[in-house]
Each structure stands twice: as C-alpha cells, then as structure tokens.
C-alpha cells in the first residue's frame, strides 16, 4: 500500500533510517497544491537516487494554537472536512495508475494537542503512521505524565512522537526557551516510552529566513549519544544547508518542514503576477496602480509590450497552480538531497 499506517512497518522504516543515517523529511501541508508538490518531488527523488518506492512523511496540524493546517485546507475552516480532503487527496494521488503511485507516504498528525485533538489522537489513529503527542506547553512533570499515559494506551496502534520541550516561535525571546538538557531528554524517554522525541536545540517555529536562530549541534549530539538516534527536529526553516546536511549524523531521523514551502510558492507567484500583469488585468487598472505608486515604470512597460489586456491563456488558476507546484517541488527536492536520501538507494 502506498499509504502506510501500520505501526510495525513504520518502526521498521525508522530502523532503516537509523542504519543508513538518513532523516525523513516531514512536510506539512494545508492545501492540495503543496500536497501534490511533495509527491512530485518525492517521485523525482526516487528517480535520482534509484529508490523504487521513495518514502516521505506528509503531516498536518489540527488544534495546535500556532497554526491549524486542517482548518486552512478548505476555505470554510472545518477541521473534519480538512482531514477528509487531505487524506482523500493522498488516496487519489497515490492510487494505481497515478504518476505518484510509487510514493510510500507516512501520514503524520503534527503537534497533536492532548485535549483539543482528542478526536484525532484517540478516534482516528488507524489513518496515521505517526502522531505527535504535544503536551510541551504543560509543566514538565505533567507533560511526562500525560504523554506516558497516552503511550501506554496507544503504542500498539501508532508510532508516537513526544515533545520534551516547547520551542519558541519566530520573534520570541530565546531566553524563555532554554535548550533541552541531557537529563531532561533521558528522563522523558525513560518515563514515557515514546518512539521519537522532540528536544529544543535552539531552532524556532515559523522562521521566514535562515540564520534567525542558532541550531545547537553540540547539544543535539549530546542528547543523541544518551538516548540514541531517535530525535525529531522542528523549526527547520531557520537552518542553512550545512546544518541541514549534518542532521542525520546528529541523531535526527525525522525533520519537520513547512514555512519554507509556503514562502517559496508565494514568492514565485508574486514574480508570475508582476511579469504578466498586462495579461492579467485591464490597462486602466495597471495605470491606477502606477499612479498609486504600487508599480514602477519598468513593470508597466513590460505589461504593455505586445499585450492588449487580459488574456485567457494567462489568468486561469491552472497557470498559478503549475507555477506553485513546480517551484515548491524544486525546493522540496533539496531536502531529499541534504537529508541523505542517496543512502536509501536500492543499489546502495
């Protein structure tokens, strides 16, 4: 089956990642464009590296206060419909005969909230390969107690990721979020029995640019030396290429990614609009934007060169979607390179 939900198969996959020193990228999605871009990039990675069934983790959040991908999957904001739409898209796109049928997809509930996401964490487990039980906003002892109780109930049904510490969001002061200590990570793992753990190693959520936070490779390596290569990194968008390439050697087997995908797609959409504005809107509107100082002379000159106004070949949504999927898939492909997928080659 191209969509993996069996916990035994998922745990075997994690062991393969540890043995080969590879980290699986876990791409969050909140729209069908990004979902397809992830699968397109995964198929291409399989071709490049000689992997017949290239694996990928596709994730989403629900009740997480930082962002709800399921709420945003459809404009109406209904999380249950968002889940049906996302999982339905995955089933259609990986069905036999699809260009993406070779992909082996591990669906993941990211930042599952113990209370707000109970309907998923308890009621829909058979649809996921992995879930993150995120009680990191609670005091440490309560986080351990609630996570341990969850693992005890559901470990046989799903692979469970636990959050040792809460990570800061972009713009928050780092002093309020100290790095996870070796003692904290060891105690959390010993008392909860999670399959995977998320430590705070200095990264930050929803960072719009690399270098905004400092990844502590030394702390990650120290924790991995104590608990084994079972770490998950959140807050990846703030890392540069050198740090990303080191992650499989620092003890990480899963790396979460979202912000950079939306940023990449949005930036290329802006480029598409500016380069084709004369074919997207009427000339009076272009002149109005120029008069308001929102457009420059060069954009207007390009817009008027050989264009009489809106052109059906340019403004249908399919053109924007193709641009989005192509550019985001290219960005995603870089993560397969940096996180060691060449070491999963069927000929390795």
Secondary structure as UniProt FT lines:
FT   STRAND          3..4
FT   HELIX           7..20
FT   STRAND          24..28
FT   HELIX           32..49
FT   TURN            52..53
FT   STRAND          55..60
FT   TURN            65..66
FT   HELIX           69..73
FT   TURN            75..76
FT   HELIX           79..93
FT   TURN            96..97
FT   TURN            99..102
FT   STRAND          104..113
FT   TURN            114..117
FT   HELIX           118..121
FT   TURN            122..123
FT   HELIX           125..127
FT   STRAND          130..134
FT   TURN            136..137
FT   HELIX           140..154
FT   TURN            155..157
FT   STRAND          159..163
FT   TURN            170..171
FT   HELIX           174..176
FT   HELIX           182..192
FT   STRAND          196..198
FT   TURN            210..211
FT   HELIX           217..227
FT   STRAND          231..233
FT   HELIX           236..238
FT   HELIX           241..246
FT   HELIX           247..249
FT   TURN            250..251
FT   STRAND          252..257
FT   HELIX           259..275
FT   HELIX           277..280
FT   HELIX           283..291
FT   TURN            292..293
FT   HELIX           297..304
FT   TURN            305..306
FT   HELIX           312..315
FT   HELIX           317..338
FT   TURN            339..340
FT   HELIX           341..344
FT   TURN            346..347
//
